[in-house]
């Protein structure tokens, strides 16, 4: 059995992005004080909190399945771009004394998503490239 660095790295990126998003779902779905505070500051409480949580769940699942990794990565990149944007404009890097942990998590998922999208870009090309039948 040979050790495949690319395959291992890809799975580590998948797990990193998915586990970070999945572990935050508990706080979003149970209306933890920090989540309620964040989404209240953004004027998105409670529907934004629940909606973002559902989208993060979907992104996580898509990332974990090899055939849909690129689609999940695109969704994760979009979600984390929003998180980073709001941290830099409305929330601040540190939220409720977290030492910037949520901001760092958002950056980790964002960059893992970019790496996964690059690695699995053929999945996106296959979605947007017209087949021979579609061209006729």
C-alpha angles and dihedrals in degrees: 000000000000127000112241110203095190093051092046093047091048092052091047090053091047092050094045094053096040097045093049092050094042095049092054091055092077090061094045096046096043093048093241113193094250093051093046090049093050096048092042089055088053094046090242102109122158106354096044091050093052094040093050089047091054091048091049090051090051092046091050093051093046091050092051094054108075095217092056101034095112093051091050090047091054090051092046092049091052094047093047093045086059092047093050091046093053092044089054097043111029113004105039125228091277116054121192093339097306093138090237094299096138091047091051091048090052091051092048092052091043094054094040087053091051091050092048091048091052092047093047099034090125088071090060093044089053090054096050101033110095115234121230091261093053092054094057 
